[in-house]
């Protein structure tokens, strides 16, 4: 996960969402419970127009959902030689 400040928004780059459909579905379902704004999401990034709109608790839950070893396993399965 990484935060990036762009010209018109703050982006949370969470490639774990792109790598796991179940995690993606969970996040999309939980987002409206934590925010009033519409979800602005790409494949691996989530965009926020205002800093006050960032759901820090939800991002913390997202980070806790996937261990480092699970992420390594996903990457190794995708990039098998």
C-alpha positions as CSV (number, residue, x, y, z in Angstrom):
1,X,0.0,0.0,0.0
2,X,1.1,3.5,-0.8
3,X,-0.3,7.0,-0.7
4,X,0.3,9.4,-3.5
5,X,-0.7,13.1,-3.7
6,X,-1.9,13.9,-7.2
7,X,-3.0,17.3,-8.6
8,X,-6.7,16.8,-8.0
9,X,-6.9,13.9,-5.5
10,X,-5.0,11.8,-3.0
11,X,-4.6,8.2,-4.2
12,X,-4.3,5.1,-2.1
13,X,-2.5,2.5,-4.2
14,X,-3.6,-0.9,-2.9
15,X,-2.6,-3.6,-5.3
16,X,-3.9,-6.2,-2.9
17,X,-7.4,-5.3,-4.1
18,X,-6.4,-5.9,-7.7
19,X,-4.8,-9.3,-6.8
20,X,-7.7,-10.7,-4.8
21,X,-11.3,-10.6,-6.1
22,X,-12.7,-11.5,-2.6
23,X,-10.8,-8.6,-1.0
24,X,-12.1,-6.3,-3.8
25,X,-15.7,-7.4,-3.2
26,X,-15.3,-6.9,0.5
27,X,-13.9,-3.4,0.1
28,X,-16.5,-2.3,-2.3
29,X,-19.2,-3.6,0.0
30,X,-17.8,-2.0,3.1
31,X,-16.9,1.4,1.6
32,X,-20.5,2.9,1.7
33,X,-20.7,2.1,5.4
34,X,-17.7,4.3,6.1
35,X,-18.0,7.1,3.6
36,X,-20.8,9.3,2.2
37,X,-19.0,9.9,-1.1
38,X,-19.1,7.6,-4.1
39,X,-16.3,5.2,-4.5
40,X,-13.7,6.4,-7.1
41,X,-11.6,3.3,-7.8
42,X,-9.3,2.0,-10.5
43,X,-7.8,-1.4,-10.7
44,X,-5.4,-0.9,-7.9
45,X,-6.0,2.6,-6.7
46,X,-8.6,4.4,-4.7
47,X,-9.0,8.1,-5.2
48,X,-10.1,10.7,-2.6
49,X,-10.9,14.3,-3.5
50,X,-10.6,15.6,0.1
51,X,-8.5,14.5,3.0
52,X,-11.5,14.5,5.2
53,X,-13.1,11.8,3.0
54,X,-10.4,9.2,3.7
55,X,-11.8,6.3,5.7
56,X,-8.7,5.5,7.8
57,X,-10.4,2.8,9.9
58,X,-11.5,1.0,6.7
59,X,-8.0,1.3,5.2
60,X,-6.6,-0.2,8.4
61,X,-9.0,-3.1,8.2
62,X,-8.0,-3.6,4.5
63,X,-4.3,-3.7,5.5
64,X,-5.0,-6.3,8.2
65,X,-6.9,-8.6,5.8
66,X,-3.9,-9.8,3.9
67,X,-0.7,-11.0,5.4
68,X,2.7,-10.6,3.7
69,X,2.9,-14.3,3.1
70,X,-0.5,-14.4,1.4
71,X,0.6,-11.5,-0.9
72,X,3.8,-13.3,-1.8
73,X,1.8,-16.4,-2.6
74,X,-0.5,-14.4,-4.9
75,X,2.5,-12.8,-6.7
76,X,4.3,-16.1,-7.1
77,X,1.2,-17.7,-8.6
78,X,0.7,-14.8,-11.1
79,X,4.3,-14.6,-12.1
80,X,5.3,-18.3,-12.3
81,X,8.3,-18.9,-14.5
